[in-house]
């Protein structure tokens, strides 16, 4: 009997350790995922455009298909590469972070340039874009594959940022944390996309078939608010891209030995926060400086991205597509 009690006590101890490990993984995954806020918001803002033109009953199946492709991108391709880099070439992570940060800056600056009428149409205007596909199945296939390809770039940024945010630890903890980041972010992004895309349909149904006048009024309100919500989401996503992109560049430079920009931004943020006795003011100052730096760098990268990187990327993907 005493042996059985001892065994049960050991099992309980192991269970506590396992539960603590799971808590550690989930907690670290949440912290690491938060570092990728810019890419996550951009992902949620970009994906709904791939669902334009579909019948309402096909929207959720297409979202599910894209979500599965996103999870496959993260777990089957990006996670093993990230773990290999962490184990065998950790020196490559800061340069890769800088590439990811530069891409975020470019994307954010291009959106700003487009709104200001300064160009920035590299992703939107190209030969063959206006080709009309009338077969619904072919259209669905093309748009789903396009969304999954775009997701691969954003997922690569997310996983690289998350990997860099994980404190030095053992292989299995890093693997479990990255897997948790992949699942949590995919669920959050495509769950949000599903809600955004179906909100209009829900609002229309409530407005047309609601039994109470209040229900119908709420439905009409949802229909009216959603276009404005999408605009706000785009603005927030752009600001987040520039802020996160700029902060990634600054932090990666510090990781590579140049601490000057990070120290200056930290000092200015502390000074403003101290003067106003506000931690939020300190954060906002740092984020604002990072965002301005991100916008400046992105503006410089627009000609490079549109004249060099984008044509090369389309040529390469075109070759593989054939």
Secondary structure, DSSP 8 states (H G I E B T S, - for coil): -HHHHHHHHHHHHHHHHHHHHHHHHHHHHHHHHHHTHHHHHHHHHHHGGGGTT--HHHHHHHHHHHHHHHHHIIIIIIHHHHHHHHHH-THHHHHHHHHHHHHHHHHHHHHHHHHHTS---TTT--TTTT-----HHHHHHHHHHHHHHHHHHHHHHHHHHHHHHS-S--HHHHHHHHHHHHHHHHHHHHHHHHHHHHHHHHHHHHHHH-SSHHHHHHHHHHHHHHHHHHHHHHHHHHHHHHHHHHHHHHHHHHHTT--HHHHHHHHHHHHHHHHHT-HHHHHHHHHHHHHHHHHHHHHHHHHHIIIIIHHHHHHHHHHHH-
